[in-house]
Amino acid sequence: MWISGTLMAGLLSIMLLLFLKQLWLHKKYPPGLLWLPLIGSTWRLLINFSQDSFMELAEQYGNIYTIWAGNLPVVVLSGFETVKEAIIKHSEYFDERPMNPFFEVIGKRKGIILSNGHNWKQQRKFGMSTMRKLGLGKKGMEPQIEEEAHQLVQTFADMKGQSLDPSLPMTNSVTNVICALTLGQRFSSGDEEYLKFRDALLLLAQFPATISHILYDLFPWLMKHLPGPHKQALAAYDCVISFAMKEVQKHKEHQALHEPQDFIDYYLIQIEKQKKKDPSSTYDEENLVQCILELFSAGTETTATTLNWGLLLMANYPDIQEKVQKEIDDVFGSSQLFSYQDRKKVPYTNAVIHEIQRFKYILLFGLPRQCSKDVKIFGVLIPKGSIVISDIRSVLLDHTKWETPREFNPNHFLDKEGNFVENEAFLPFGAGGRVCLGEQLARTELFIFLTKLLRTFNFQPPEGIKKIREEPVVRMFTPPYPYKICAVPRNNGS
C-alpha cells in the first residue's frame, strides 16, 4: 500500500509539473482561456457555443487572444483594426495555411486553398488568370449565370405562390454555374451521378467546425478507428474526388476536338506546356482534381447560403423588398437585358445585396492561416507557427465601422443622397494574399440571381407565419434553419 501510494503521489507530481511547464510555455502567447491537458481550451467552445462566442471572448481577453486546441495555439483576431493590421498590412506573415489532420487528409497539400509555398503560388496564379480567360470581370460567364437564374425563376413560378423550401433549387442553380465554369456543362436535376456529387459536396461542407471535426483533429489516431460523422465526411470526399477524376478523363479523351472551354481544358493544356519547360512545375492531375474540389466547395455552399439568407430577409423586411423592386422597375422596366455592370444604376439594390452579406455572414470565421514568423500586432506578440483565425463576423459587426451593426440596414452602404458607398470593413471575402479567388463570380451571381428573382416575385412567409426565424445553424457554414417561403408572382413580373 505504501509503495502504491508513493507511486501515485509521484505520478501526480509529474503530471502537475508537466501542467505547470505547459502553462509557463503558454505565457509567450496572447492571453486566453484556461488550458487543460489533452483538450486544451476547446472545453469552452463546447459549452453553450453560439455565433457570438468569439466576440464574447474578445470582450474578456482583448482583440487578440488564444484558444488552445489540445497543445496547438490558435490566435483569434477580432475587430476591424486588428484584422486589417494583421492580414492586410502584414499579409506576408499570414499567407500560410495550417495543416491540421482532417485538412491534411482531404487537401494533401495540393490545390489552392489548402496548400502553401511554391505549390500555392503557382496554383493560385493559374487560377486567377484562368478565371479571367473564362470571362470573370467581363461578360463571359454572365450568359451561364443568367440561364441558371432563368431556370430558378421557372422553378419558383411552377409553385404558383405555394410555399417551398428554396435551399435545394438555389443550390442546384449555383452548383450548375460552377459546373459550367469548371466542367463546361450543366446537369439536369435528374442526373443520378450529379445528385450524388452535389449531396457529397453538401455533406463535406457541413463537417468543418463540428464536434466530430474537433475530435478528429485532437485525436486523429483514435478517430480513424471509430465510426461517426467523420467517416461520412471522408466518404463524401472520396465521392467528389471520383467524380472530378472521371470528368478530367473525359476532357483528356476529347481534348483535341475543340478550343479550351472550361477550367479543366485550360489546366490540361498547362500541364502539357510545363512538362519540359519547368522542372519545378506543380501542374499535374492531382493538383487539378484538388482545384476542382475547391472550386465547387468554395463556390457553391457560400453563394447558395447567401442567396437563402437574401430571400429570407426580403420576406421578413417587406418594406426593403418593395424599395428594391421599385428601383429595379424604374431603371430596367420590362427589359431582360441587364448585367452585373448595371449594378451602378441601382444603388439601393446594390446596397441591399451588400447588407445581406454583412448582416448574415455565412461562415463561422475566416479560414485559418498560420503565422510564418514572430510578429507583433499592436504590441502583442504572435509567435511563429501559431494558427491564426480572423473573426470576420466581428469585423462586419464592428460598432466603430457600422452605425447599427446588429440591424439589417442598407443605409450602411448609402450616402445621404442615396449613392452607393463602399466601406473598408466590408470583408466577407477575406483580405490579403488569401482573399477569395471567386469573389468576382460570387458578386456577379448574387446580383443577377437576386435582381431577377425580386423583379419577378414578392417573397412572403407562409400563411400563419409573421416572421421567418433568423438565427443561423452554427457550424463552419452558418445557413438559416430550414424554412419555407412563398414566391408570389408580381403583376409586372416577367
C-alpha positions in Angstrom: 0.0 0.0 0.0 2.8 2.4 1.0 4.6 1.7 -2.4 1.5 2.2 -4.5 0.7 5.4 -2.6 4.2 6.7 -3.3 3.9 5.8 -7.0 0.6 7.6 -7.2 2.0 10.7 -5.5 5.0 10.6 -7.8 2.8 10.3 -10.8 0.6 13.2 -9.7 3.7 15.3 -9.1 5.0 14.6 -12.6 1.6 15.5 -14.1 1.5 18.7 -12.0 5.0 19.7 -13.2 4.1 19.0 -16.8 0.9 21.0 -16.4 2.9 24.0 -14.9 5.5 23.7 -17.6 2.9 23.9 -20.2 1.3 26.9 -18.6 4.7 28.6 -18.5 5.3 27.9 -22.2 1.9 29.4 -22.9 3.0 32.8 -21.5 4.5 33.9 -24.7 1.2 33.7 -26.5 -1.7 36.2 -26.2 -4.0 35.7 -23.2 -6.9 33.4 -23.4 -8.9 30.6 -21.9 -7.6 28.2 -19.3 -5.6 25.3 -20.8 -6.4 21.7 -19.8 -4.4 18.6 -20.6 -5.4 16.8 -23.9 -8.3 19.1 -24.8 -6.6 22.5 -24.3 -9.3 25.2 -24.0 -11.7 23.8 -26.5 -13.9 22.9 -23.5 -15.2 26.5 -23.6 -16.4 26.1 -27.2 -18.4 23.0 -26.2 -20.4 24.9 -23.6 -23.3 26.9 -24.9 -21.4 27.8 -28.1 -23.0 30.4 -30.4 -22.1 32.7 -33.2 -21.3 35.4 -30.7 -18.9 33.2 -28.6 -15.7 34.6 -30.3 -16.8 38.2 -29.8 -17.6 37.5 -26.2 -14.1 36.1 -25.7 -12.7 39.2 -27.3 -14.6 41.4 -24.7 -13.0 39.3 -22.0 -9.4 38.8 -23.3 -8.9 41.6 -25.8 -8.9 41.7 -29.6 -6.0 39.3 -29.8 -6.5 36.2 -27.7 -5.5 32.5 -27.7 -7.6 29.3 -27.8 -5.8 26.0 -27.3 -6.8 23.1 -29.5 -5.0 20.5 -27.4 -1.4 21.8 -27.3 -1.9 23.7 -30.6 -2.2 27.5 -30.2 -4.9 29.2 -32.2 -4.7 33.0 -32.1 -8.0 34.8 -32.8 -8.1 38.3 -34.3 -11.2 40.3 -33.5 -12.4 43.7 -34.8 -11.7 45.6 -38.0 -8.5 47.4 -36.9 -6.9 44.2 -35.6 -7.8 42.2 -38.7 -6.7 45.0 -41.0 -3.3 45.4 -39.2 -2.6 41.6 -39.5 -4.0 40.2 -42.7 -3.9 43.3 -44.8 -0.9 45.4 -43.6 1.2 42.4 -42.6 -0.3 40.0 -45.1 3.0 38.4 -46.0 3.3 36.9 -42.5 -0.2 35.4 -42.6 -0.4 33.8 -46.0 0.4 30.2 -45.0 -2.4 27.7 -44.4 -2.1 25.4 -41.3 -2.2 21.6 -41.9 -4.5 20.1 -39.3 -5.2 16.3 -39.5 -8.5 16.5 -41.3 -7.5 19.1 -43.9 -4.2 17.1 -44.4 -6.3 14.1 -45.4 -8.7 16.0 -47.8 -6.2 18.5 -49.1 -2.9 16.5 -49.4 -1.2 19.9 -49.6 -2.4 20.3 -53.1 -4.7 22.8 -54.9 -5.1 26.4 -53.9 -6.9 26.7 -50.6 -5.1 24.0 -48.6 -1.6 24.3 -50.0 1.4 26.5 -49.2 4.7 27.8 -50.7 5.5 27.2 -54.4 2.5 25.0 -55.0 0.1 27.6 -53.7 1.7 30.4 -55.6 1.6 28.5 -58.9 -1.9 27.2 -58.5 -3.4 30.5 -57.3 -1.7 32.4 -60.2 -3.0 29.9 -62.7 -6.5 30.0 -61.1 -6.7 33.8 -61.3 -5.5 34.0 -64.9 -7.9 31.2 -66.0 -10.8 32.9 -64.2 -10.1 36.0 -66.3 -9.9 33.9 -69.5 -13.2 32.4 -68.8 -14.8 35.8 -68.5 -15.0 36.8 -64.9 -14.9 40.5 -64.7 -16.2 40.7 -68.2 -19.4 39.3 -69.6 -18.1 35.8 -70.5 -19.7 33.9 -67.6 -22.9 36.0 -67.4 -24.9 34.0 -70.0 -24.5 30.9 -67.9 -25.5 32.7 -64.7 -28.5 34.2 -66.5 -29.5 30.8 -67.8 -29.4 29.4 -64.2 -31.3 32.4 -62.9 -33.9 31.8 -65.6 -34.2 28.1 -64.6 -34.5 29.1 -60.9 -37.3 31.6 -61.7 -39.1 28.9 -63.6 -38.8 26.5 -60.6 -40.3 29.1 -58.3 -43.0 30.0 -60.9 -44.1 26.4 -61.1 -45.1 26.5 -57.4 -47.8 29.2 -58.3 -47.3 31.0 -55.0 -47.4 27.9 -52.8 -44.7 27.6 -50.1 -41.5 25.9 -50.9 -38.0 25.3 -49.4 -35.8 27.4 -51.6 -32.5 25.9 -50.5 -32.3 22.9 -52.9 -33.3 24.8 -56.1 -30.8 27.5 -55.1 -28.0 25.0 -54.5 -28.7 23.3 -57.9 -28.6 26.6 -59.7 -25.3 27.8 -58.1 -23.7 24.4 -58.5 -24.5 24.4 -62.2 -22.7 27.8 -62.5 -19.6 26.1 -61.2 -20.2 23.1 -63.4 -20.2 25.4 -66.5 -17.1 27.2 -65.3 -15.1 24.1 -64.3 -16.6 21.2 -66.5 -18.1 23.1 -69.4 -21.6 21.7 -68.9 -24.7 21.9 -66.7 -26.5 18.9 -65.3 -30.2 18.2 -65.0 -31.7 17.8 -61.6 -32.5 14.2 -62.5 -28.9 13.1 -63.2 -28.1 10.5 -60.6 -24.3 10.8 -60.7 -24.6 14.6 -60.4 -27.0 14.3 -57.5 -24.6 12.0 -55.6 -21.8 14.5 -56.3 -24.0 17.5 -55.1 -25.1 15.7 -52.0 -21.5 14.7 -51.2 -20.4 18.4 -51.6 -23.1 19.5 -49.1 -22.1 16.9 -46.6 -18.5 17.7 -46.9 -19.2 21.5 -46.5 -21.2 20.8 -43.3 -18.5 18.9 -41.5 -15.8 21.5 -40.6 -16.1 23.1 -37.1 -18.4 20.3 -35.9 -17.7 18.4 -32.7 -16.7 15.4 -34.7 -14.2 17.6 -36.7 -12.7 19.0 -33.5 -12.3 15.5 -32.0 -10.7 14.2 -35.3 -8.1 17.0 -35.1 -7.4 16.4 -31.4 -7.3 12.6 -31.6 -6.7 11.5 -35.3 -5.0 8.3 -34.2 -8.2 7.3 -32.3 -10.9 8.7 -34.6 -9.5 6.8 -37.6 -10.7 3.6 -35.9 -14.1 4.8 -34.7 -17.4 5.2 -36.6 -19.0 8.6 -36.8 -19.7 11.7 -38.9 -16.0 12.0 -39.8 -16.3 8.7 -41.7 -19.2 10.1 -43.7 -17.3 13.2 -44.5 -14.3 11.2 -45.7 -16.6 9.1 -47.9 -18.1 12.2 -49.3 -14.6 13.5 -50.1 -13.9 10.2 -52.0 -17.2 10.6 -53.9 -16.3 14.2 -55.0 -12.7 13.2 -56.0 -14.0 10.2 -58.0 -16.5 12.5 -59.9 -13.7 15.0 -60.6 -11.3 12.3 -61.9 -14.0 11.0 -64.3 -14.5 14.5 -65.7 -10.8 15.0 -66.1 -10.6 11.7 -68.0 -13.5 12.7 -70.3 -11.8 16.0 -71.1 -8.5 14.2 -71.9 -10.3 12.0 -74.4 -11.8 15.0 -76.2 -9.0 17.5 -75.6 -8.0 17.9 -79.3 -11.6 18.3 -80.6 -12.2 21.9 -79.6 -10.6 25.1 -78.2 -10.4 25.3 -74.4 -13.9 25.9 -73.0 -13.5 25.5 -69.2 -11.1 25.3 -66.3 -10.2 21.6 -66.9 -9.4 22.3 -70.6 -7.0 25.2 -69.7 -5.4 23.1 -66.9 -4.7 20.1 -69.1 -3.1 22.5 -71.7 -0.9 24.0 -68.9 0.3 20.5 -67.8 1.5 19.8 -71.3 3.2 23.2 -71.6 5.1 22.9 -68.4 6.2 19.2 -68.7 9.6 20.1 -70.2 9.7 23.8 -69.7 9.7 23.9 -65.9 11.1 21.0 -63.8 9.7 22.6 -60.6 6.2 22.8 -62.1 3.3 21.8 -59.8 0.9 21.4 -62.6 -0.3 17.8 -62.5 -3.6 15.9 -62.4 -3.5 15.5 -58.6 -3.4 19.3 -58.3 -6.1 19.7 -61.0 -8.5 17.3 -59.1 -7.9 19.2 -55.9 -8.6 22.5 -57.6 -11.9 21.2 -58.9 -12.9 20.1 -55.4 -12.0 23.6 -54.1 -13.8 25.5 -56.8 -17.0 23.6 -56.0 -16.5 23.6 -52.2 -15.8 27.4 -52.1 -18.2 28.4 -54.9 -21.5 26.5 -54.1 -22.4 26.5 -50.4 -21.2 30.0 -49.9 -23.2 31.7 -52.6 -26.3 29.4 -52.2 -26.3 30.2 -48.4 -26.1 33.9 -49.1 -29.0 33.7 -51.5 -31.0 31.8 -49.0 -30.4 34.5 -46.4 -31.3 37.1 -49.0 -34.8 35.6 -49.7 -35.4 35.1 -46.0 -34.6 38.8 -45.2 -36.7 40.1 -48.1 -39.7 38.2 -46.7 -39.0 39.5 -43.2 -38.4 43.1 -44.3 -41.2 43.7 -47.0 -40.6 47.5 -46.9 -36.9 46.9 -48.1 -38.1 44.4 -50.6 -40.6 46.9 -52.0 -37.9 49.6 -52.4 -35.6 47.2 -54.3 -38.4 46.2 -56.6 -39.4 49.8 -57.3 -35.9 50.7 -58.2 -35.5 47.7 -60.5 -38.8 48.5 -62.2 -37.9 52.2 -62.6 -34.5 51.5 -64.0 -34.9 48.4 -66.1 -38.6 48.4 -66.9 -39.5 45.3 -68.8 -36.1 44.9 -70.3 -34.4 41.5 -69.8 -31.0 42.9 -70.9 -29.1 43.9 -67.8 -25.7 42.8 -66.4 -23.5 43.0 -63.4 -22.2 46.3 -64.6 -25.7 47.7 -64.3 -25.5 47.5 -60.5 -24.2 51.1 -60.7 -27.6 52.1 -61.9 -29.4 50.6 -58.9 -27.6 51.8 -55.8 -30.3 50.8 -53.4 -30.4 47.2 -54.7 -26.6 47.1 -54.6 -26.6 48.3 -51.0 -29.2 45.7 -50.0 -27.1 42.9 -51.5 -24.0 44.1 -49.6 -26.0 44.4 -46.4 -27.3 40.8 -46.8 -23.6 39.7 -46.9 -22.7 41.9 -43.9 -25.6 41.2 -41.7 -25.7 37.4 -42.3 -22.0 36.5 -42.8 -22.2 32.9 -43.9 -19.0 31.5 -42.2 -18.3 31.0 -38.5 -14.9 32.7 -39.0 -12.4 33.3 -41.8 -10.4 30.2 -42.9 -7.4 29.6 -40.7 -4.0 30.9 -41.5 -0.6 30.3 -40.0 2.0 32.8 -38.9 5.2 32.4 -40.8 7.4 34.3 -38.3 7.2 36.1 -35.0 5.2 39.3 -35.5 3.8 41.9 -33.2 0.3 43.3 -33.8 -0.5 46.4 -31.7 2.3 45.3 -29.3 1.0 41.8 -28.9 3.4 39.0 -30.0 2.0 36.3 -32.3 4.7 33.6 -32.3 5.8 31.8 -35.4 3.8 28.7 -36.2 0.6 30.0 -34.5 -2.6 29.2 -36.2 -4.4 32.5 -36.8 -8.2 32.9 -37.2 -9.7 36.2 -38.4 -13.1 36.7 -36.8 -14.6 38.3 -39.9 -18.0 38.4 -38.3 -16.6 40.8 -35.6 -15.4 43.0 -38.5 -18.8 43.0 -40.1 -20.4 43.9 -36.8 -17.7 46.3 -35.6 -19.6 49.2 -33.9 -16.8 51.6 -34.9 -17.4 51.0 -38.6 -21.2 50.4 -38.8 -23.9 52.7 -37.5 -26.3 50.0 -36.5 -24.3 46.8 -36.7 -26.9 44.4 -35.2 -29.7 45.7 -37.6 -30.4 44.9 -41.2 -29.8 48.4 -42.6 -29.0 49.0 -46.3 -28.1 52.6 -45.4 -24.7 51.3 -44.2 -23.8 51.4 -48.0 -25.6 54.6 -49.0 -24.7 58.3 -48.5 -27.3 61.0 -47.7 -28.0 61.4 -51.4 -28.7 57.7 -51.9 -25.5 57.0 -53.8 -23.8 53.6 -53.1 -20.6 53.9 -51.0 -18.0 51.3 -50.2 -17.0 50.5 -46.6 -13.4 49.3 -45.9 -14.8 47.0 -43.2 -16.8 45.0 -45.7 -14.6 41.9 -45.8 -16.9 38.9 -46.4 -14.5 37.5 -49.0 -11.5 37.9 -46.7 -8.4 40.0 -47.5 -4.7 39.9 -48.2 -3.0 37.2 -50.2 -5.6 34.6 -49.4 -8.6 36.7 -50.5 -11.3 34.5 -52.1 -10.4 33.6 -55.6 -14.1 33.5 -56.7 -15.1 36.9 -55.3 -16.0 38.3 -58.7 -18.0 35.3 -59.7 -19.9 35.4 -56.4 -20.7 39.1 -56.7 -22.0 38.6 -60.2 -24.2 35.7 -59.2 -25.7 37.5 -56.2 -26.6 40.5 -58.3 -28.1 38.6 -61.2 -29.9 36.0 -59.2 -31.4 38.3 -56.6 -32.4 41.0 -59.2 -34.2 38.5 -61.5 -36.0 36.9 -58.6 -37.1 40.2 -57.0 -38.4 41.7 -60.2 -40.5 38.5 -60.8 -41.8 37.6 -57.3 -42.9 39.0 -54.0 -41.3 36.8 -51.3 -43.5 36.2 -48.2 -43.6 34.0 -45.2 -46.1 31.1 -45.5 -49.7 31.8 -44.2 -49.8 32.0 -40.4 -46.2 32.9 -40.0 -45.4 36.5 -39.3 -41.6 36.3 -39.4 -39.2 33.6 -40.5 -36.6 32.5 -37.9 -33.4 34.5 -38.4 -31.0 32.5 -36.1 -28.4 30.5 -38.0 -27.4 26.9 -37.8 -24.0 27.3 -36.1 -21.2 25.3 -37.9 -18.5 26.3 -40.3 -21.1 27.5 -42.8 -23.9 29.3 -41.0 -27.1 28.9 -43.1 -30.6 29.7 -41.9 -32.6 26.9 -40.3 -34.7 25.1 -43.0 -37.6 27.4 -43.9 -40.4 27.7 -46.4 -41.3 30.7 -48.4 -43.9 31.8 -50.8 -42.8 33.2 -54.2 -45.9 35.2 -55.3 -45.7 36.3 -58.9 -45.8 40.1 -59.3 -48.3 41.7 -61.7 -45.5 43.4 -63.6 -43.1 40.4 -63.2 -41.5 38.9 -66.3 
